[in-house]
Amino acid sequence: MSDAIHIDDLSIAARDGYPLAATVFIPAGEPRGCVLINSATAVPRKIYRGFAAYLAERGLAGLTFDYRGVGGSRPASLQGFPARMRDWATLDAAGAIDHARKAWPTLPIAVVGHSFGGQAVGLVPNNAEIARALLVAAQAGFWRLFSSPEKYRVYALMRLIGPPITHAFDYVPSRLGLGMELPKGVFLEWSDWIGRRRYFFDDPTLTALENFPRYRGPLRAVGLADDPWATPAAIDLLLSGFTGTQPEHRQVHPRDVGAHKIGHFGFFRPEHRETLWRDAAVWLGGAA
């Protein structure tokens, strides 16, 4: 990581005023654009630190943040903590876009959305502020669209085992196997969507779906061939909501970048600096 860039932790406000832990990455010279990174579910912002620093070394200011109930945005106790998955998009990601616009009023804002973070691009009410969006392993997660045998594990965890445990604890304990604790409302909404044939597109209560067509910038979706969650069919289902643009869907096999495996989370590992990261930086810089 270069000493020439400046990295600061700070607190930003979600659209309802909830404080979100965030980190800003400032290039040594005048930035030519800025990149907001929307995290995947149950993934803290620190996972994207290396990638954001890499972009800053190439002149793109960056902002990472934790959704409410996750990482640095987690309260002392998740029991009784009111949060839904839709709040991560319509309140938290939207607030991060607001912050980026205030911090860099004249720069184009690009967004990298990992998994749920890519879904959030369609749901945020202010996605017209986004100049271009790179979706990484982002999908509409109906369980039957996952690869076998993973889809059966997901169904058992999300539809059979998880809900009663979540109700019993009033939150999702880390030992359930999702990587970290999650708010009750987030998990239960996610569990509901996973069981719907068109994922959240089939949720009549999700009024934020009206924001999908409002995104009109360039959109590239990167799928990884060995990712059992974001399969081509699941990615295409998510992309079908972006009717205001013409999405580009690229599939990458690990051998294409000299890797043995990448999977759902591997894109952001530093061994991909000269392949996946370099290509992403060039594409994201096109917003400048």
Secondary structure, 3 states (H helix, E strand, C coil): CCCCCEEEEEEEECCCCCEEEEEEEECCCCCCEEEEEECCCCCCHHHHHHHHHHHHHCCEEEEEECCCCCHHHCCCCCCCCCCCHHHHHHHHHHHHHHHHHHHCCCCCEEEEEECHHHHHHHHCCCHHHEEEEEEECCCCCCHHHCCCCHHHHHHHHHHHHHHHHHHHHCEECHHHCCCCCEEHHHHHHHHHHHCCCCHHHHCCCCHHHHHHHHCCCCEEEEEECCCCCCCHHHHHHHHCCCCCCCCEEEEECHHHHCCCCCCCCHHHCHHHHHHHHHHHHHHHHHHC
